[in-house]
Amino acid sequence: MKSDSQLQTNIIEELKWEPSVNHEHIGVAVSGGIATLSGTVQTFIEKHNAEKAAQRVVGVKAIVENIEVKLPGAMVRDDEDIAKAIVNQFEWNTLIPRNKIKAKVSNGWVTLSGEVDWEFQRKAAVKVVRELTGVKFVSNNIELKPKLVAHDLKEKIEKALLRAAEHESRQIDVNVDGSHVILSGVVRSFSEMKAVEGAAWAAPGVTEVQDNLRVVM
């Protein structure tokens, strides 16, 4: 098992390795395997990518993200410009259903609302907004309203876990209550935890995934 100081060093090195992140403006502290990121970046996507980089480090159990977005003058956009850009991107993105998602912009803070059938559609909308210049934060209030829930949802998810991570799936319990999925058990890394979540979200009819998984090295 890595010590906190080793994890801190590994995270810093991973931030240096990530080309989309300026590591010099990001601080890293680790306690009990929990990494805290702080500092300032120029864009929301850089903030997101810094968090993803830290998640890739083996041994990290959780991330506390306290990075602040501070836009330089040349990158500042008013809320109307951001809103127009969001509408334009939604119209061109084939993964986002037409006229199903609305965006509210206030001081660079974007709140998304509406209803879609699949989790990948919700993620696509957030990804589009996250990458726009001027955005400081994204609140995802989009709801999932699937047309139907598979009667054998638990079985479908368990088979997906076997395909994705056979060894880890043996230590994971899947409980289903309607369209609500509860995951419990242990995984070996933070990245494996996210992979298991993704497999559960990919099942037809899932509207919520409660992740009670623990990272055990």
Residue frames as a rotation matrix with the C-alpha (Angstrom) as fourth column:
MET 1
0.577 0.817 0.000 0.00
0.817 -0.577 0.000 0.00
0.000 0.000 -1.000 0.00
LYS 2
-0.177 -0.653 0.737 1.33
0.604 -0.663 -0.442 3.44
0.777 0.366 0.512 -0.92
SER 3
-0.407 -0.017 -0.913 1.93
0.825 -0.435 -0.360 6.05
-0.391 -0.900 0.192 1.77
ASP 4
0.668 0.692 -0.274 0.23
0.549 -0.707 -0.446 9.44
-0.502 0.148 -0.852 1.58
SER 5
0.190 -0.679 -0.709 3.52
-0.371 -0.718 0.588 11.07
-0.909 0.151 -0.389 0.60
GLN 6
-0.755 -0.433 0.493 3.98
0.225 0.535 0.814 8.56
-0.616 0.725 -0.307 -2.23
LEU 7
0.046 0.870 0.492 0.44
0.956 0.105 -0.274 9.21
-0.290 0.482 -0.827 -3.45
GLN 8
0.649 0.150 -0.746 1.03
0.122 -0.988 -0.092 12.96
-0.751 -0.031 -0.660 -3.32
THR 9
-0.352 -0.875 -0.332 4.19
-0.351 -0.206 0.913 12.57
-0.868 0.438 -0.235 -5.43
ASN 10
-0.686 0.130 0.716 2.39
0.588 0.679 0.440 10.30
-0.429 0.723 -0.542 -7.91
ILE 11
0.425 0.905 0.024 -0.52
0.791 -0.358 -0.496 12.73
-0.440 0.230 -0.868 -8.29
ILE 12
0.416 -0.354 -0.837 1.83
-0.250 -0.930 0.269 15.66
-0.874 0.097 -0.476 -8.89
GLU 13
-0.692 -0.714 0.105 3.68
-0.146 0.281 0.949 13.64
-0.707 0.641 -0.299 -11.51
GLU 14
-0.356 0.650 0.672 0.38
0.868 0.497 -0.021 12.67
-0.347 0.576 -0.740 -13.17
LEU 15
0.658 0.567 -0.496 -0.68
0.398 -0.821 -0.410 16.34
-0.639 0.073 -0.766 -13.26
LYS 16
-0.074 -0.782 -0.618 2.65
-0.465 -0.521 0.716 17.19
-0.882 0.341 -0.325 -14.90
TRP 17
-0.793 -0.247 0.558 2.06
0.251 0.701 0.667 14.39
-0.556 0.669 -0.494 -17.43
GLU 18
0.133 0.940 0.315 -1.44
0.863 0.047 -0.504 15.62
-0.488 0.338 -0.805 -18.34
PRO 19
-0.673 -0.559 0.484 -0.89
0.737 -0.560 0.378 18.13
0.059 0.611 0.789 -21.21
SER 20
-0.036 0.760 0.649 -4.22
0.480 -0.557 0.678 19.94
0.877 0.336 -0.345 -20.71
VAL 21
0.859 0.332 -0.391 -3.36
0.479 -0.245 0.843 20.91
0.184 -0.911 -0.369 -17.10
ASN 22
0.135 -0.798 0.587 -0.99
-0.232 -0.602 -0.764 23.59
0.963 -0.033 -0.266 -15.80
HIS 23
0.370 0.033 -0.928 0.25
0.669 0.684 0.291 21.75
0.645 -0.729 0.231 -12.72
GLU 24
-0.648 -0.759 0.071 2.12
0.512 -0.502 -0.697 24.77
0.565 -0.415 0.713 -11.36
HIS 25
-0.598 0.500 0.627 -1.14
-0.579 -0.810 0.094 26.35
0.555 -0.306 0.774 -10.18
ILE 26
0.502 0.808 -0.309 -2.55
-0.396 0.532 0.748 23.24
0.769 -0.253 0.587 -8.47
GLY 27
-0.393 -0.583 0.711 -1.79
-0.902 0.094 -0.422 22.14
0.179 -0.807 -0.563 -4.93
VAL 28
0.214 0.404 -0.889 -2.03
-0.235 0.905 0.354 18.50
0.948 0.133 0.288 -3.79
ALA 29
-0.458 -0.290 0.840 -2.52
-0.886 0.077 -0.457 17.20
0.067 -0.954 -0.292 -0.25
VAL 30
-0.014 0.414 -0.910 -3.19
-0.274 0.874 0.401 13.58
0.962 0.255 0.101 0.71
SER 31
-0.572 -0.094 0.815 -4.50
-0.820 0.078 -0.567 12.16
-0.010 -0.993 -0.122 3.98
GLY 32
-0.301 0.433 0.850 -5.56
-0.313 0.797 -0.517 8.54
-0.901 -0.421 -0.105 4.45
GLY 33
-0.643 -0.016 0.766 -5.62
0.617 0.581 0.531 7.98
-0.453 0.814 -0.363 0.69
ILE 34
0.527 0.843 0.109 -7.97
0.793 -0.442 -0.419 10.94
-0.305 0.308 -0.901 0.15
ALA 35
-0.547 -0.777 0.312 -6.49
0.835 -0.478 0.273 13.54
-0.062 0.410 0.910 -2.19
THR 36
0.501 0.641 -0.582 -7.39
0.562 -0.752 -0.345 17.23
-0.658 -0.154 -0.737 -1.94
LEU 37
-0.301 -0.527 0.795 -6.76
0.940 -0.305 0.154 19.44
0.162 0.793 0.587 -4.98
SER 38
0.499 0.423 -0.756 -6.62
0.565 -0.820 -0.086 23.21
-0.657 -0.384 -0.649 -4.59
GLY 39
-0.632 -0.756 -0.169 -5.46
0.409 -0.511 0.756 26.29
-0.658 0.409 0.632 -6.48
THR 40
0.264 0.690 -0.674 -6.71
-0.308 -0.602 -0.737 28.14
-0.914 0.402 0.054 -9.58
VAL 41
-0.519 -0.338 0.785 -7.05
0.651 0.440 0.619 27.30
-0.554 0.832 -0.008 -13.27
GLN 42
-0.862 0.087 -0.500 -8.19
-0.303 -0.878 0.371 29.30
-0.406 0.471 0.783 -16.30
THR 43
-0.394 0.744 -0.541 -10.96
-0.743 0.089 0.663 27.02
0.541 0.663 0.517 -17.58
PHE 44
0.311 0.622 0.719 -13.52
-0.899 0.438 0.010 24.60
-0.309 -0.649 0.695 -16.22
ILE 45
0.891 0.002 -0.454 -12.29
-0.236 0.856 -0.459 21.81
0.388 0.516 0.764 -18.51
GLU 46
-0.139 -0.989 -0.045 -8.80
-0.325 0.089 -0.941 22.17
0.935 -0.116 -0.334 -17.02
LYS 47
-0.309 0.144 0.940 -10.30
-0.951 -0.028 -0.309 21.83
-0.018 -0.989 0.145 -13.56
HIS 48
0.735 0.664 0.137 -12.15
-0.647 0.748 -0.152 18.69
-0.203 0.023 0.979 -14.68
ASN 49
0.662 -0.529 -0.532 -9.06
-0.142 0.607 -0.782 17.18
0.736 0.593 0.327 -16.31
ALA 50
-0.376 -0.782 0.496 -6.98
-0.685 -0.125 -0.717 17.79
0.623 -0.610 -0.489 -13.18
GLU 51
0.067 0.498 0.864 -9.51
-0.918 0.371 -0.143 15.80
-0.392 -0.784 0.482 -11.14
LYS 52
0.931 0.292 -0.221 -9.53
-0.363 0.815 -0.451 12.99
0.048 0.500 0.865 -13.72
ALA 53
0.188 -0.945 -0.269 -5.73
-0.383 0.181 -0.906 12.87
0.904 0.273 -0.328 -13.66
ALA 54
-0.466 -0.328 0.822 -5.71
-0.874 0.027 -0.485 12.45
0.137 -0.944 -0.300 -9.88
GLN 55
0.485 0.747 0.455 -8.33
-0.770 0.611 -0.183 9.70
-0.415 -0.261 0.872 -10.15
ARG 56
0.721 -0.227 -0.654 -6.03
-0.408 0.625 -0.666 7.73
0.560 0.747 0.358 -12.45
VAL 57
-0.304 -0.920 0.248 -3.40
-0.757 0.075 -0.650 7.30
0.579 -0.385 -0.719 -9.74
VAL 58
0.172 0.314 -0.934 -3.55
0.171 0.924 0.342 3.85
0.970 -0.219 0.106 -8.18
GLY 59
-0.562 -0.334 -0.757 -4.14
0.754 0.170 -0.635 4.01
0.341 -0.927 0.156 -4.43
VAL 60
-0.921 0.307 0.240 -6.31
-0.350 -0.923 -0.161 7.13
0.172 -0.232 0.957 -4.41
LYS 61
-0.741 0.664 -0.105 -9.55
0.640 0.649 -0.412 6.35
-0.206 -0.372 -0.905 -2.57
ALA 62
0.458 0.889 0.018 -11.40
0.866 -0.441 -0.234 9.63
-0.200 0.123 -0.972 -3.08
ILE 63
-0.562 -0.583 0.587 -10.93
0.716 -0.698 -0.008 13.17
0.415 0.415 0.810 -4.39
VAL 64
0.339 0.562 -0.754 -11.80
0.721 -0.670 -0.176 16.46
-0.605 -0.484 -0.632 -2.68
GLU 65
-0.247 -0.405 0.880 -11.73
0.935 -0.339 0.106 19.07
0.255 0.849 0.463 -5.43
ASN 66
0.424 0.326 -0.845 -11.30
0.647 -0.762 0.031 22.69
-0.634 -0.560 -0.534 -4.28
ILE 67
-0.653 -0.683 0.327 -9.89
0.700 -0.379 0.605 24.14
-0.289 0.624 0.726 -7.50
GLU 68
0.215 0.697 -0.685 -11.25
0.275 -0.716 -0.642 27.55
-0.937 -0.050 -0.346 -8.48
VAL 69
0.038 -0.124 0.991 -11.78
0.999 0.001 -0.038 28.75
0.004 0.992 0.124 -12.05
LYS 70
0.247 -0.046 -0.968 -10.42
0.203 -0.974 0.098 32.27
-0.947 -0.221 -0.232 -12.64
LEU 71
0.535 0.059 0.843 -10.79
0.832 0.135 -0.538 33.40
-0.145 0.989 0.023 -16.22
PRO 72
-0.610 -0.729 -0.310 -8.25
0.590 -0.679 0.436 35.85
-0.528 0.083 0.845 -17.69
GLY 73
-0.250 0.552 -0.795 -9.77
-0.239 -0.831 -0.502 38.98
-0.938 0.064 0.340 -19.18
ALA 74
-0.647 -0.076 -0.759 -9.45
-0.754 -0.080 0.652 37.77
-0.110 0.994 -0.005 -22.77
MET 75
-0.899 0.259 -0.352 -11.50
0.135 0.931 0.338 34.64
0.415 0.257 -0.873 -21.99
VAL 76
-0.728 0.663 -0.176 -14.36
0.092 -0.159 -0.983 36.25
-0.679 -0.732 0.055 -20.09
ARG 77
-0.796 0.579 0.176 -17.75
0.220 0.006 0.976 35.80
0.563 0.816 -0.132 -21.79
ASP 78
-0.630 0.654 0.419 -21.07
-0.773 -0.473 -0.423 37.25
-0.079 -0.590 0.803 -20.72
ASP 79
-0.495 0.469 0.731 -23.94
-0.153 0.781 -0.605 34.91
-0.855 -0.412 -0.315 -19.88
GLU 80
0.557 0.747 -0.363 -25.76
-0.474 -0.074 -0.877 35.60
-0.682 0.660 0.313 -23.15
ASP 81
0.085 -0.622 -0.778 -22.73
-0.973 0.117 -0.200 34.56
0.215 0.774 -0.595 -25.22
ILE 82
-0.834 -0.394 0.386 -22.36
-0.502 0.832 -0.236 31.38
-0.228 -0.390 -0.892 -23.18
ALA 83
-0.092 0.900 0.425 -26.07
-0.186 0.404 -0.896 30.56
-0.978 -0.162 0.130 -23.56
LYS 84
0.605 0.292 -0.741 -25.92
-0.740 -0.140 -0.658 31.04
-0.295 0.946 0.131 -27.33
ALA 85
-0.353 -0.834 -0.423 -22.86
-0.902 0.424 -0.083 28.81
0.248 0.352 -0.902 -27.55
ILE 86
-0.713 0.150 0.685 -24.64
-0.306 0.813 -0.496 26.07
-0.631 -0.563 -0.534 -25.56
VAL 87
0.377 0.926 -0.002 -27.71
-0.323 0.129 -0.938 26.16
-0.868 0.354 0.348 -27.82
ASN 88
0.415 -0.298 -0.860 -25.48
-0.908 -0.078 -0.411 25.97
0.055 0.951 -0.303 -30.89
GLN 89
-0.666 -0.746 0.005 -23.48
-0.740 0.660 -0.127 23.02
0.091 -0.088 -0.992 -29.55
PHE 90
-0.405 0.610 0.681 -26.62
-0.236 0.650 -0.723 21.13
-0.883 -0.453 -0.119 -28.54
GLU 91
0.578 0.691 -0.433 -28.02
-0.564 -0.045 -0.824 21.51
-0.589 0.721 0.364 -32.07
TRP 92
0.279 -0.569 -0.774 -24.90
-0.888 0.154 -0.433 20.02
0.366 0.808 -0.462 -33.65
ASN 93
-0.702 -0.585 0.406 -24.27
-0.706 0.647 -0.288 17.16
-0.094 -0.489 -0.867 -31.22
THR 94
-0.223 0.633 -0.741 -25.97
-0.554 0.543 0.630 13.93
0.802 0.551 0.230 -32.33
LEU 95
-0.677 -0.069 -0.733 -25.79
0.446 0.754 -0.482 12.39
0.586 -0.653 -0.480 -28.83
ILE 96
-0.890 0.345 -0.298 -28.00
0.079 -0.527 -0.846 15.11
-0.449 -0.776 0.442 -27.34
PRO 97
-0.329 0.841 0.429 -31.74
0.939 0.339 0.057 14.77
-0.098 0.422 -0.901 -28.04
ARG 98
-0.722 0.073 0.688 -33.36
0.282 -0.876 0.390 17.83
0.631 0.476 0.612 -29.61
ASN 99
-0.222 0.676 0.702 -35.39
-0.478 -0.703 0.526 20.16
0.850 -0.219 0.479 -27.40
LYS 100
0.483 0.387 -0.785 -35.03
0.404 0.697 0.592 17.95
0.777 -0.603 0.180 -24.31
ILE 101
0.016 -0.603 -0.797 -32.43
0.999 -0.030 0.042 19.92
-0.049 -0.797 0.602 -22.33
LYS 102
0.793 0.245 0.558 -32.51
0.271 -0.962 0.037 23.53
0.545 0.122 -0.829 -21.14
ALA 103
-0.194 -0.921 -0.339 -29.61
0.908 -0.038 -0.417 25.64
0.371 -0.389 0.843 -19.90
LYS 104
0.927 0.365 0.086 -29.62
0.290 -0.844 0.451 28.51
0.238 -0.393 -0.888 -17.43
VAL 105
-0.035 -0.996 0.077 -26.51
0.797 -0.074 -0.600 30.70
0.604 0.040 0.796 -17.15
SER 106
0.947 0.282 0.156 -25.70
0.123 -0.765 0.633 32.98
0.298 -0.579 -0.759 -14.23
ASN 107
0.621 -0.771 0.145 -22.25
-0.753 -0.534 0.383 34.56
-0.218 -0.347 -0.912 -13.87
GLY 108
-0.242 -0.757 -0.607 -20.67
-0.896 0.415 -0.160 31.70
0.373 0.504 -0.779 -15.79
TRP 109
-0.765 0.085 0.638 -22.47
-0.337 0.791 -0.510 29.05
-0.549 -0.605 -0.577 -13.72
VAL 110
-0.512 0.554 -0.657 -24.49
-0.714 0.150 0.684 26.80
0.477 0.819 0.318 -16.03
THR 111
-0.524 0.456 0.720 -27.47
-0.427 0.591 -0.685 24.80
-0.737 -0.666 -0.115 -14.76
LEU 112
-0.791 0.226 -0.569 -28.81
-0.467 0.380 0.799 22.08
0.397 0.897 -0.195 -17.05
SER 113
-0.462 0.717 0.521 -32.35
-0.418 0.342 -0.842 20.71
-0.782 -0.607 0.141 -16.69
GLY 114
-0.040 0.532 -0.846 -34.79
-0.983 0.130 0.128 18.56
0.178 0.837 0.518 -18.63
GLU 115
0.367 0.228 0.902 -35.40
-0.456 0.889 -0.039 14.86
-0.811 -0.397 0.430 -19.23
VAL 116
-0.134 -0.420 -0.898 -33.57
-0.964 0.267 0.019 12.26
0.231 0.868 -0.440 -21.34
ASP 117
0.802 0.519 -0.295 -33.79
-0.489 0.855 0.175 8.49
0.342 0.004 0.940 -21.78
TRP 118
0.669 -0.636 -0.385 -30.14
0.569 0.772 -0.285 7.52
0.478 -0.029 0.878 -21.25
GLU 119
0.684 -0.512 -0.520 -27.25
0.378 -0.361 0.853 8.43
-0.624 -0.780 -0.053 -18.97
PHE 120
-0.289 -0.853 0.434 -24.89
0.867 -0.041 0.496 8.84
-0.406 0.520 0.752 -21.96
GLN 121
0.144 0.419 0.896 -27.14
0.731 -0.655 0.189 11.65
0.667 0.628 -0.401 -23.24
ARG 122
0.970 0.193 -0.147 -26.90
0.237 -0.624 0.745 13.43
0.052 -0.757 -0.651 -19.90
LYS 123
0.308 -0.937 -0.161 -23.11
0.533 0.030 0.846 13.02
-0.788 -0.347 0.509 -19.87
ALA 124
-0.206 -0.363 0.909 -22.83
0.974 -0.160 0.157 14.29
0.089 0.918 0.387 -23.45
ALA 125
0.640 0.517 0.569 -24.66
0.460 -0.850 0.255 17.50
0.615 0.099 -0.782 -22.55
VAL 126
0.899 -0.347 -0.266 -22.40
0.121 -0.387 0.914 18.13
-0.420 -0.854 -0.306 -19.57
LYS 127
0.042 -0.941 0.334 -19.27
0.781 0.240 0.577 17.43
-0.624 0.237 0.745 -21.62
VAL 128
0.095 0.064 0.993 -20.29
0.871 -0.489 -0.052 19.93
0.482 0.870 -0.102 -24.30
VAL 129
0.874 0.322 0.363 -20.89
0.125 -0.872 0.473 22.69
0.469 -0.368 -0.803 -21.75
ARG 130
0.752 -0.615 -0.238 -17.78
0.382 0.113 0.917 21.86
-0.537 -0.780 0.320 -19.72
GLU 131
-0.085 -0.872 0.482 -15.53
0.923 0.114 0.368 22.60
-0.375 0.476 0.795 -22.70
LEU 132
0.501 0.355 0.790 -16.96
0.701 -0.701 -0.130 26.03
0.507 0.619 -0.600 -23.54
THR 133
-0.639 -0.746 0.189 -14.93
0.558 -0.618 -0.554 29.18
0.530 -0.248 0.811 -22.90
GLY 134
-0.510 0.382 0.770 -16.32
-0.482 -0.869 0.112 31.28
0.712 -0.314 0.628 -20.05
VAL 135
0.569 0.736 -0.367 -17.99
-0.131 0.522 0.843 28.44
0.812 -0.432 0.394 -18.13
LYS 136
-0.281 -0.649 0.707 -16.98
-0.813 -0.230 -0.534 28.36
0.509 -0.726 -0.463 -14.45
PHE 137
-0.809 0.095 0.580 -19.17
-0.342 0.726 -0.596 25.54
-0.478 -0.681 -0.555 -13.16
VAL 138
-0.518 0.665 -0.538 -21.83
-0.512 0.263 0.818 23.10
0.685 0.699 0.204 -14.38
SER 139
-0.570 0.469 0.675 -24.81
-0.569 0.368 -0.736 21.89
-0.593 -0.803 0.057 -12.34
ASN 140
-0.842 0.236 -0.486 -26.37
-0.279 0.579 0.766 18.79
0.462 0.780 -0.422 -13.86
ASN 141
-0.569 0.735 0.368 -30.08
-0.485 0.062 -0.873 18.66
-0.664 -0.675 0.321 -12.97
ILE 142
-0.317 0.426 -0.848 -31.07
-0.861 0.247 0.445 16.62
0.399 0.870 0.288 -16.02
GLU 143
-0.043 0.409 0.912 -33.40
-0.721 0.619 -0.312 13.78
-0.692 -0.670 0.268 -15.05
LEU 144
-0.939 -0.223 -0.263 -33.51
-0.341 0.716 0.609 10.30
0.053 0.661 -0.748 -16.51
LYS 145
-0.034 0.974 0.226 -36.94
-0.708 0.136 -0.693 9.15
-0.705 -0.183 0.685 -17.67
PRO 146
-0.922 -0.385 -0.038 -36.42
-0.302 0.657 0.691 5.82
-0.241 0.649 -0.722 -19.48
LYS 147
-0.291 0.846 -0.447 -39.26
-0.848 -0.012 0.529 4.45
0.442 0.533 0.721 -21.55
LEU 148
0.772 0.528 -0.355 -39.08
-0.310 0.799 0.515 1.07
0.555 -0.288 0.780 -19.82
VAL 149
0.028 -0.728 0.685 -37.18
-0.985 0.098 0.145 -0.84
-0.173 -0.679 -0.714 -17.16
ALA 150
-0.234 -0.182 -0.955 -35.83
-0.540 0.841 -0.028 -4.27
0.809 0.509 -0.295 -18.00
HIS 151
0.772 0.607 0.191 -37.38
-0.509 0.410 0.757 -6.98
0.381 -0.681 0.625 -15.83
ASP 152
0.788 -0.563 -0.251 -34.01
0.609 0.773 0.178 -8.75
0.093 -0.293 0.951 -15.63
LEU 153
0.796 -0.435 0.421 -32.01
-0.304 -0.889 -0.342 -5.59
0.523 0.145 -0.840 -14.84
LYS 154
0.589 -0.579 0.564 -29.93
-0.631 0.107 0.769 -7.18
-0.505 -0.808 -0.302 -12.09
GLU 155
0.528 -0.352 0.773 -28.89
0.441 0.891 0.105 -10.04
-0.726 0.285 0.626 -14.36
LYS 156
0.808 -0.200 0.554 -27.98
0.475 -0.335 -0.814 -7.69
0.348 0.921 -0.176 -17.22
ILE 157
0.726 -0.549 0.415 -25.76
-0.628 -0.775 0.073 -5.58
0.281 -0.313 -0.907 -14.95
GLU 158
0.500 -0.540 0.677 -24.02
-0.390 0.558 0.733 -8.60
-0.773 -0.630 0.069 -13.44
LYS 159
0.617 -0.264 0.741 -23.25
0.692 0.631 -0.351 -9.95
-0.375 0.729 0.572 -16.92
ALA 160
0.828 -0.309 0.467 -21.88
0.075 -0.765 -0.640 -6.54
0.555 0.565 -0.610 -17.93
LEU 161
0.628 -0.610 0.484 -19.59
-0.758 -0.335 0.560 -6.55
-0.179 -0.718 -0.672 -14.89
LEU 162
0.522 -0.422 0.742 -18.32
0.167 0.903 0.396 -10.01
-0.837 -0.083 0.541 -15.80
ARG 163
0.715 -0.228 0.661 -17.48
0.686 0.049 -0.726 -8.82
0.133 0.972 0.191 -19.30
ALA 164
0.733 -0.374 0.569 -15.73
-0.191 -0.915 -0.355 -5.68
0.653 0.151 -0.742 -18.04
ALA 165
-0.230 -0.797 0.559 -13.93
-0.838 -0.130 -0.531 -6.91
0.495 -0.590 -0.638 -14.92
GLU 166
0.310 0.450 -0.838 -14.38
-0.127 0.893 0.432 -10.59
0.942 -0.028 0.334 -14.17
HIS 167
-0.459 -0.559 -0.690 -12.10
0.593 0.386 -0.707 -10.70
0.661 -0.734 0.154 -11.11
GLU 168
-0.975 0.040 0.220 -13.51
-0.170 -0.769 -0.617 -7.56
0.144 -0.638 0.756 -9.51
SER 169
-0.251 0.967 -0.037 -17.13
-0.670 -0.146 0.728 -8.48
0.699 0.208 0.685 -10.23
ARG 170
-0.065 0.195 -0.979 -16.88
0.400 0.904 0.154 -11.41
0.914 -0.381 -0.137 -7.83
GLN 171
-0.667 -0.244 -0.704 -16.50
0.745 -0.192 -0.639 -8.95
0.021 -0.951 0.310 -4.97
ILE 172
-0.929 0.371 0.010 -19.33
-0.368 -0.923 0.109 -6.66
0.050 0.097 0.994 -6.06
ASP 173
-0.567 0.821 0.074 -22.97
0.677 0.515 -0.527 -7.00
-0.470 -0.248 -0.847 -5.02
VAL 174
-0.927 0.347 0.143 -25.72
-0.140 -0.673 0.727 -5.58
0.348 0.654 0.672 -7.24
ASN 175
-0.543 0.818 -0.189 -29.12
0.645 0.262 -0.718 -4.80
-0.538 -0.512 -0.670 -5.75
VAL 176
-0.897 0.288 0.336 -31.97
0.135 -0.545 0.827 -3.44
0.421 0.787 0.450 -7.86
ASP 177
-0.430 0.821 -0.375 -35.10
0.565 -0.079 -0.821 -1.63
-0.704 -0.565 -0.430 -6.69
GLY 178
0.720 0.685 -0.117 -37.13
0.264 -0.425 -0.866 -0.71
-0.642 0.592 -0.486 -9.75
SER 179
0.786 -0.466 0.406 -34.78
0.327 -0.243 -0.913 1.51
0.524 0.851 -0.039 -11.79
HIS 180
0.634 -0.546 0.547 -32.54
-0.755 -0.590 0.285 2.25
0.167 -0.594 -0.787 -8.77
VAL 181
0.608 -0.524 -0.596 -29.26
0.240 0.837 -0.491 0.28
0.757 0.156 0.635 -8.63
ILE 182
0.783 -0.391 0.483 -27.17
-0.613 -0.355 0.706 -0.09
-0.105 -0.849 -0.518 -5.46
LEU 183
0.476 -0.726 -0.497 -23.56
-0.008 0.561 -0.828 -1.24
0.879 0.398 0.261 -5.79
SER 184
0.720 -0.309 0.622 -21.62
-0.683 -0.154 0.714 -2.52
-0.125 -0.939 -0.322 -2.79
GLY 185
0.860 -0.502 0.090 -18.42
0.505 0.863 -0.020 -4.46
-0.068 0.062 0.996 -2.20
VAL 186
0.368 -0.827 -0.425 -14.75
-0.036 -0.470 0.882 -3.71
-0.929 -0.309 -0.203 -2.90
VAL 187
0.943 -0.254 0.218 -12.60
0.236 0.042 -0.971 -2.71
0.237 0.966 0.100 -5.87
ARG 188
0.323 -0.917 -0.234 -8.85
0.928 0.259 0.268 -2.28
-0.185 -0.303 0.935 -6.19
SER 189
-0.789 -0.614 -0.038 -8.72
0.590 -0.773 0.232 1.30
-0.171 0.161 0.972 -7.46
PHE 190
-0.314 0.650 -0.692 -10.71
-0.091 -0.746 -0.660 4.49
-0.945 -0.144 0.293 -7.95
SER 191
-0.589 0.047 -0.807 -10.64
-0.796 -0.210 0.568 3.94
-0.142 0.977 0.161 -11.73
GLU 192
-0.915 0.284 -0.285 -12.15
0.200 0.936 0.291 0.45
0.350 0.209 -0.913 -11.32
MET 193
-0.533 0.748 -0.395 -14.89
0.479 -0.118 -0.870 1.97
-0.698 -0.653 -0.295 -9.20
LYS 194
-0.274 0.413 -0.868 -15.77
-0.597 -0.781 -0.184 4.40
-0.754 0.468 0.461 -12.02
ALA 195
-0.808 -0.058 -0.586 -15.70
-0.539 0.475 0.696 1.54
0.238 0.878 -0.415 -14.55
VAL 196
-0.820 0.545 -0.173 -18.19
0.571 0.764 -0.301 -0.47
-0.032 -0.345 -0.938 -12.47
GLU 197
-0.314 0.706 -0.635 -20.45
0.084 -0.646 -0.759 2.58
-0.946 -0.292 0.144 -12.17
GLY 198
-0.491 0.056 -0.870 -20.31
-0.793 -0.442 0.419 3.01
-0.361 0.895 0.261 -15.94
ALA 199
-0.946 0.134 -0.295 -21.32
-0.023 0.880 0.475 -0.60
0.323 0.456 -0.829 -16.52
ALA 200
-0.567 0.774 -0.282 -24.34
0.670 0.235 -0.704 -0.16
-0.478 -0.588 -0.652 -14.24
TRP 201
-0.250 0.458 -0.853 -25.38
-0.271 -0.879 -0.393 3.10
-0.930 0.133 0.344 -15.93
ALA 202
-0.783 -0.141 -0.606 -25.24
-0.615 0.026 0.788 1.42
-0.095 0.990 -0.107 -19.35
ALA 203
-0.835 0.522 0.173 -28.06
0.503 0.852 -0.143 -0.98
-0.223 -0.032 -0.974 -18.47
PRO 204
-0.626 0.655 0.423 -31.43
0.120 -0.456 0.882 -0.09
0.771 0.603 0.207 -20.03
GLY 205
0.356 0.930 -0.095 -33.88
0.351 -0.039 0.935 1.58
0.866 -0.367 -0.340 -17.68
VAL 206
-0.102 -0.458 -0.883 -31.45
0.993 0.013 -0.121 2.67
0.067 -0.889 0.453 -14.95
THR 207
0.580 0.350 0.736 -32.28
0.334 -0.926 0.177 6.10
0.743 0.144 -0.653 -13.49
GLU 208
0.619 -0.402 0.674 -30.02
-0.746 -0.568 0.346 6.12
0.244 -0.718 -0.652 -10.43
VAL 209
0.379 -0.585 -0.718 -26.83
0.328 0.810 -0.486 4.36
0.865 -0.051 0.499 -9.33
GLN 210
0.841 -0.115 0.528 -25.94
-0.525 -0.407 0.747 4.44
0.129 -0.906 -0.403 -5.64
ASP 211
0.305 -0.838 -0.453 -22.24
-0.063 0.457 -0.887 3.68
0.950 0.299 0.087 -5.29
ASN 212
0.842 -0.041 0.539 -21.34
-0.540 -0.017 0.842 2.11
-0.026 -0.999 -0.037 -1.92
LEU 213
0.740 -0.618 -0.267 -18.16
0.386 0.715 -0.583 0.51
0.551 0.328 0.767 -3.27
ARG 214
0.829 -0.559 -0.024 -14.94
-0.248 -0.404 0.881 0.68
-0.502 -0.724 -0.473 -1.23
VAL 215
0.587 -0.737 -0.335 -11.41
-0.432 0.065 -0.900 0.92
0.684 0.673 -0.280 -2.56
VAL 216
0.794 -0.371 0.481 -9.22
-0.318 0.420 0.850 -1.70
-0.517 -0.828 0.216 -0.90
MET 217
0.310 -0.777 -0.548 -5.62
-0.907 -0.069 -0.416 -2.13
0.285 0.626 -0.726 -2.00
